[in-house]
Amino acid sequence: MRYSLENPHAYVDANLVGFMNILEGCRHHGVQHLVYASSSSVYGANETMPFSVHDNVDHPLSLYAASKKANELMAHTYSHLYQLPTTGLRFFTVYGPWGRPDMALFIFTRKILAGEPIDVFNFGRHRRDFTYIDDIVEGVIRTLDQVATPNPAWTGGTPDSATSMAPYRLYNIGSNNPVELSRFIEIIEERVGKKAIKNLLPLQPGDVPATYADVNALMDDVGYKPSTPVEEGIARFVDWYRAFYQL
């Protein structure tokens, strides 16, 4: 998301042009169900917690968030026009092994082990619904088998943003248990056995102070809820990190 502040055109190319190509590919090749990654960032300026897929999400705070909201709208159009079943999954702060090295958990672990200072935005008061990668994968696989269908109760008079008269669905995939960033860092410190040198900074433009997933729709329709505690997830990551980088 921070990268989108510096390179907005990259997100237009990937999330708008790229997603358009995926939709067209699905339309022309008879794909039975498109499941795609959206993001918790679409909730933007929303303050009602936990975030529900039934909430309005018309106030994104970054171009990245706007592009993910656009993906959901584009998917709905194809669901409506071509009866292509689509399901958007709003991921909440995914972490774990084999992730991107520019993400917070990688950066924090690397710098703490090296004795280098870490940048801690919002003075560590961020609250994030950290979701372990295995839980995300399990949610994606289960959702693939739950093909999106029209909602017979849907009406344009009181439109539900998570469903439609078209074969279209949206779900949150989050741990349903937000953790403060300062606590997240403490768990890393405990696992690596070393204290962090913290460079406390204010909230960054385009960032949100908290995320918290309401996963009731996912539980009702798919019968699944992420369950990995953040302590366990970070322990697995640190063990993998040390083995992979031979530290």
Buried (B, 14 or more C-beta within 10 A) or exposed (E): BEEBBEEBEEBBEEBBEEBBEBBEEBBEEEBEBBBBBBBBBBBBEBEEBBBBBEBEBEEBBBBBBBBBBBBBEBBBBBBBEBEBBBBBBBBBBBBBBEBEEEEBBBBBBBBBBEEEEBEBBBEBBBBBBBBBBBBBEBBBEBBBEBBBBBBEEBEEEEEEBBBBBBBBBBBBBBBBBBBBBBEBBBBBBBBBEEEBEBEEEEEBEBBBEBBBBBBBBBEEBBEBBBEBBBEEBBBBBBEBBBEEEEE
